[in-house]
Amino acid sequence: MPVYWLLSVPAHGDGHVAWRDVKSRVGDSEVYDFTLPQLKIGTLDTLVRLSDELAKFDTAYESTAGKFVDTLRSLTNSPSSSLAAELTVEDKSVDQYIRSFSWNNSKYRSDRPLPEIVGQIADDMGAIDAQLKAKLTQYNALRNSLATVKRKQTGNLSVKSLNGIVTHDNCITDSEYLTTAFVAVPKNLTKEWANGYERLADMVVPRSSKKIADDAEYSLYSVVLFKRVLDEFATKARDARFIVRDFVYDEEAMAREQLMAREVVEQEEELLYNIAEWIKGSFSAVFSAWVHVKALRVFVESILRYGIPPDFLPILVKPSTKQSSKIKRSLVEFYAYLETSTRASDRAQLAGKSTPRKQADDSAFDMHEFSNVLSDYTPFVFFELPWSFLDSD
């Protein structure tokens, strides 16, 4: 899946020229409009604070979008191609949504202060994340129940249900004093069992042991003994590494267990479907909120970088993967004049905008020295919008 670039460059009063400047530097890469509404600028302190907050939200929401994809993949075991088709944003594919992005003014009104818009996005995302956690908690609890049921059905003879293995003929059910115990004996201890089970308690019926079933690890034996010594027998059997199964033959209980097993399986399938459908529906809101945060970052950083009144051009670029480093370097070289406000003033004057030289000199701020520290620094506003969650299965 692709990675997009969100750029913002000075327009110098002519967005068409700025567009052509960018287009001439990105070669065959795809370039799209990224239209922003007229947002309220607010104070410098507010913009600086929002710059920090939006950077954190950007990282968090990218992680949330990835979590939605990973969760859906793990729940459905779907290949990436299938997930890409199922995960849409406002009834568009992810790529179509990014390329045709339009600010959702009905949800995030542009006439509201920026902190309110950011706060609303944060509240929406917090609610969605909480819902996802609640649904996954519910699913994990049910999955644990299902695992218990499956273990009883498919485990070895030391843990699996004995319903369907032990029959009525294997049990003493009508005696006031006698009972039948069922013991899972490790395969390597069957001789020890045969030679010693009668001595595990005083009231074990001699020669009453019978093999009922085998699996790869255990053999299941029945043995008849007096009810009064069952606890003593179980304790000594455990010491000898024999496992006395807690089992009482009860046909009604068998029917209830089988019904419960079917119900748990059906509940798990239904809940799995419901969560998967909720994720598909909620992904649209998650991804849209993330892109709106990206848009807000472009606006805020452009005001901080280029000043007011707003005179910049936001652009979406899908760079050629093999040429991305070369393209970025070309853009950095072309906009190198932005590294100091003095050079920016010179460029503005070339574009027909007058900026007093003294004022520019007084406020000159050499960003080049910071580029040595910040390896990702560019003289223009630059953000990546990665959509790489489905790169591999």
C-alpha positions in Angstrom: 0.0 0.0 0.0 1.2 3.5 -0.7 2.6 6.3 1.4 1.3 9.8 0.6 3.0 13.1 1.3 1.1 16.2 2.6 3.0 19.3 1.6 2.4 22.9 2.2 4.5 25.5 0.3 4.3 29.3 0.1 1.8 30.5 -2.5 3.3 34.0 -2.8 -0.1 35.2 -4.0 -0.4 32.7 -6.9 -1.4 29.1 -6.1 -1.1 28.1 -9.7 2.6 29.0 -9.8 3.2 27.2 -6.5 1.4 24.1 -7.9 3.5 24.2 -11.1 6.7 24.5 -8.9 5.9 21.4 -7.0 4.7 19.5 -10.0 8.0 20.3 -11.8 9.9 18.7 -9.0 8.0 15.5 -8.4 8.3 14.1 -11.9 5.8 11.4 -12.7 4.5 11.2 -9.1 0.7 11.8 -8.7 -0.3 15.2 -7.4 -3.7 16.1 -6.0 -5.4 19.1 -4.5 -5.7 19.0 -0.7 -8.2 21.7 0.0 -8.5 23.2 3.5 -11.3 25.4 4.8 -10.8 28.9 6.2 -10.1 27.9 9.8 -9.8 30.3 12.7 -6.2 31.1 13.4 -6.3 32.1 17.0 -3.3 33.3 19.0 0.3 32.3 18.6 0.4 30.5 22.0 -2.7 28.5 21.0 -1.0 27.5 17.7 2.2 26.4 19.4 0.2 24.4 21.9 -1.9 22.8 19.2 1.2 21.9 17.2 2.4 19.7 20.1 -1.0 18.2 20.8 -1.7 17.4 17.1 1.6 15.7 16.8 0.7 13.3 19.6 -2.8 12.8 18.3 -1.4 12.0 14.8 0.8 9.2 16.2 -2.0 7.9 18.4 -4.7 7.8 15.7 -2.3 6.2 13.2 -1.8 3.5 15.8 -5.6 3.2 16.3 -6.2 2.8 12.6 -3.6 0.1 12.5 -5.1 -1.6 15.5 -8.5 -1.7 13.7 -6.9 -3.4 10.6 -4.9 -5.9 12.7 -7.9 -6.7 14.9 -10.1 -7.4 11.8 -7.4 -9.5 10.3 -7.0 -11.6 13.4 -10.7 -12.1 13.8 -11.5 -13.0 10.2 -8.2 -14.4 9.0 -8.8 -12.5 5.8 -6.1 -11.8 3.3 -4.9 -8.2 2.8 -6.7 -7.9 -0.6 -10.0 -8.8 1.0 -9.5 -6.3 3.9 -8.5 -3.5 1.6 -11.9 -4.0 -0.2 -13.9 -4.2 3.1 -12.3 -1.2 4.8 -13.8 1.9 3.3 -14.0 5.6 4.4 -17.2 7.4 3.7 -18.1 4.8 1.1 -14.8 5.2 -0.7 -11.7 3.1 -0.8 -9.0 4.5 1.5 -7.0 5.7 -1.5 -10.0 7.4 -3.1 -10.8 9.1 0.2 -7.2 10.4 0.6 -7.0 11.6 -3.0 -10.4 13.4 -2.9 -10.2 14.6 0.7 -12.7 17.3 1.6 -13.1 18.8 5.0 -16.2 17.4 6.8 -17.7 20.8 7.8 -21.0 19.2 9.0 -19.0 17.2 11.6 -16.1 19.6 12.3 -17.4 23.1 11.7 -14.6 25.3 10.4 -16.1 28.4 12.1 -15.3 27.0 15.5 -12.0 27.7 17.3 -9.2 25.2 16.5 -9.0 23.9 20.1 -12.7 23.0 20.0 -12.3 21.1 16.7 -9.3 19.2 18.1 -11.2 18.5 21.3 -14.2 17.1 19.4 -11.9 14.8 17.4 -10.2 13.6 20.5 -13.6 12.9 22.2 -14.8 11.0 19.2 -11.7 8.9 19.0 -11.7 8.2 22.7 -15.3 6.9 22.6 -14.5 4.6 19.6 -11.3 3.3 21.3 -13.3 2.6 24.5 -15.9 0.7 22.5 -13.3 -1.4 20.7 -11.7 -2.3 24.1 -15.1 -3.2 25.5 -16.0 -5.4 22.5 -12.7 -7.2 22.6 -13.0 -7.8 26.3 -16.4 -9.4 25.7 -15.0 -11.4 22.8 -12.0 -12.6 24.8 -14.2 -13.8 27.7 -16.4 -15.7 25.3 -13.3 -17.1 23.5 -12.0 -18.4 26.8 -15.3 -20.1 27.4 -15.1 -21.6 23.9 -11.5 -22.8 24.6 -12.7 -24.5 27.7 -15.5 -26.3 25.8 -13.1 -27.3 23.0 -10.6 -28.5 25.5 -13.2 -30.8 27.0 -14.1 -32.0 23.5 -10.6 -32.4 22.0 -8.1 -32.6 24.9 -6.5 -35.7 26.2 -8.2 -38.1 28.6 -6.9 -36.2 31.6 -9.0 -33.1 30.8 -11.6 -33.8 28.1 -15.2 -34.5 28.9 -15.9 -38.1 29.5 -19.5 -37.8 28.2 -19.7 -40.1 25.2 -16.7 -42.1 26.4 -18.1 -43.5 29.6 -21.3 -45.4 29.2 -23.9 -46.5 31.7 -22.5 -50.0 31.6 -19.2 -48.7 33.0 -20.8 -47.3 36.1 -22.2 -48.4 39.4 -25.2 -46.1 39.8 -27.6 -47.9 42.2 -25.4 -48.8 45.2 -25.6 -47.1 48.5 -22.0 -47.9 49.4 -20.0 -48.5 46.2 -19.0 -46.1 43.4 -17.0 -46.1 40.2 -13.9 -43.9 39.9 -12.4 -43.1 36.5 -8.7 -42.6 36.4 -6.5 -41.2 33.6 -3.2 -43.0 33.8 -0.1 -41.8 31.8 0.8 -44.4 29.2 4.2 -44.9 30.8 2.6 -45.8 34.2 0.1 -48.4 33.2 2.1 -51.2 34.8 2.4 -49.3 38.0 -1.4 -48.8 37.9 -2.1 -52.4 37.3 0.2 -53.5 40.1 -0.7 -50.9 42.7 -4.3 -49.4 42.3 -5.7 -51.9 44.8 -3.4 -50.6 47.5 -4.2 -46.9 47.1 -7.0 -47.2 49.7 -8.3 -49.9 52.0 -11.6 -50.4 50.4 -10.8 -50.8 46.7 -12.6 -53.8 45.1 -9.8 -56.2 43.9 -9.5 -56.8 40.2 -12.2 -54.2 39.5 -10.0 -52.1 37.2 -11.0 -52.0 33.5 -9.6 -50.1 30.6 -12.2 -47.9 28.9 -10.3 -45.8 26.4 -6.9 -44.8 25.1 -5.3 -41.8 23.5 -1.7 -40.8 22.7 -0.9 -39.8 26.3 -3.3 -41.5 28.7 -5.3 -44.6 29.3 -8.7 -44.3 31.0 -9.5 -46.9 33.7 -12.5 -47.5 35.8 -12.2 -48.9 39.3 -14.8 -49.8 41.9 -14.4 -48.7 45.5 -16.4 -47.7 48.6 -17.7 -44.1 48.5 -16.2 -43.4 51.9 -12.6 -43.8 50.7 -13.0 -41.9 47.4 -11.2 -38.7 48.6 -8.3 -40.8 50.1 -8.0 -42.8 46.9 -7.9 -39.6 44.8 -5.2 -38.0 47.0 -2.9 -41.1 46.9 -3.6 -41.5 43.2 -2.5 -38.0 42.6 0.7 -38.6 44.5 1.3 -41.6 42.2 0.7 -39.3 39.1 -2.7 -40.9 38.3 -5.5 -38.4 37.7 -8.9 -39.3 39.2 -11.5 -37.6 37.0 -14.3 -35.6 38.6 -17.1 -37.4 36.8 -20.6 -38.6 37.7 -22.7 -40.3 35.0 -25.8 -38.2 34.4 -27.6 -38.3 31.1 -29.4 -35.0 31.8 -26.0 -33.4 32.6 -24.6 -34.8 29.4 -27.4 -33.3 27.4 -27.0 -29.9 29.1 -23.2 -29.9 28.4 -23.7 -30.7 24.7 -26.3 -27.9 24.5 -24.0 -25.4 26.2 -21.2 -26.3 23.9 -23.3 -25.6 20.8 -24.6 -22.4 22.3 -21.1 -21.1 23.1 -19.9 -21.9 19.5 -23.0 -20.1 18.1 -22.4 -17.1 20.4 -18.8 -16.9 19.5 -19.7 -16.9 15.7 -22.4 -14.3 16.2 -20.2 -12.0 18.3 -17.3 -12.4 15.9 -19.5 -11.3 13.1 -20.9 -8.4 15.0 -17.5 -7.1 16.1 -16.1 -7.5 12.5 -19.0 -5.5 11.1 -18.6 -2.8 13.8 -14.9 -2.5 13.0 -15.7 -2.1 9.3 -18.2 0.6 10.1 -16.2 2.4 12.7 -13.0 2.3 10.6 -14.4 5.1 8.5 -14.7 7.4 11.4 -11.2 6.5 12.7 -9.5 7.0 9.4 -11.4 10.2 8.6 -10.5 11.6 12.0 -6.8 10.8 11.5 -6.8 12.6 8.1 -8.5 15.6 9.6 -5.8 15.7 12.2 -3.2 15.6 9.4 -5.1 18.5 7.8 -5.1 20.5 11.0 -1.3 19.9 11.3 -0.8 21.2 7.8 -2.8 24.4 8.6 -1.2 25.0 12.0 2.4 24.4 10.9 1.9 26.5 7.8 0.7 29.5 9.8 3.7 29.0 12.2 6.1 28.5 9.4 4.9 31.1 6.8 3.0 33.6 9.0 -0.3 35.5 8.4 -2.4 36.2 6.5 -2.5 32.6 5.3 -0.8 32.4 1.9 0.2 28.8 1.3 -0.8 25.9 -0.9 -1.5 22.4 0.6 -0.8 19.6 -1.8 -1.1 15.8 -1.7 1.6 13.8 -3.5 1.8 10.1 -4.0 5.6 9.7 -4.7 7.0 7.1 -6.9 8.4 4.5 -4.4 11.7 4.0 -6.1 12.2 7.7 -6.6 10.8 9.1 -3.3 14.2 10.0 -1.8 15.3 11.7 -5.0 12.0 13.6 -5.3 12.2 14.8 -1.7 15.7 16.0 -2.2 14.7 17.9 -5.2 11.9 19.6 -3.3 14.3 20.5 -0.4 16.8 22.0 -2.8 14.1 24.1 -4.6 12.7 25.4 -1.3 16.0 25.9 0.4 15.4 29.7 0.3 12.8 29.2 3.0 15.5 28.2 5.5 15.8 31.9 6.6 13.1 34.5 6.7 15.4 36.8 4.9 15.5 34.4 1.9 11.7 34.1 2.2 11.4 37.8 2.0 13.6 37.9 -1.1 11.4 35.2 -2.7 8.3 37.2 -1.7 9.7 40.3 -3.3 10.5 38.3 -6.5 6.8 37.3 -6.5 5.7 40.9 -6.2 5.1 41.1 -2.5 7.0 43.7 -0.6 8.5 43.0 2.8 10.7 45.6 4.5 14.3 44.4 4.5 15.0 45.7 8.0 12.1 43.8 9.4 13.2 40.7 7.6 16.8 41.0 8.8 15.7 41.6 12.4 13.6 38.5 12.4 15.9 36.3 10.3 15.9 32.8 11.7 18.4 30.4 10.2 16.6 27.0 10.1 19.6 25.5 8.4 21.3 24.9 11.7 18.3 23.0 12.9 18.4 20.8 9.9 21.7 19.4 11.1 19.9 18.2 14.2 16.6 17.2 12.8 17.3 14.8 10.0 13.7 14.8 8.8 13.6 18.6 8.6 12.4 20.2 5.4 12.2 23.9 4.6 8.6 23.5 3.7 5.8 21.9 5.7 5.9 18.1 5.2 4.0 15.2 6.6 3.7 11.6 5.6 0.4 9.9 5.4 1.2 6.2 5.4 -1.4 3.7 4.4 0.8 0.7 4.8 -1.1 -1.5 7.3 -2.0 -4.0 4.6 1.4 -4.4 3.0 1.7 -8.0 4.0 -0.5 -10.8 5.3 
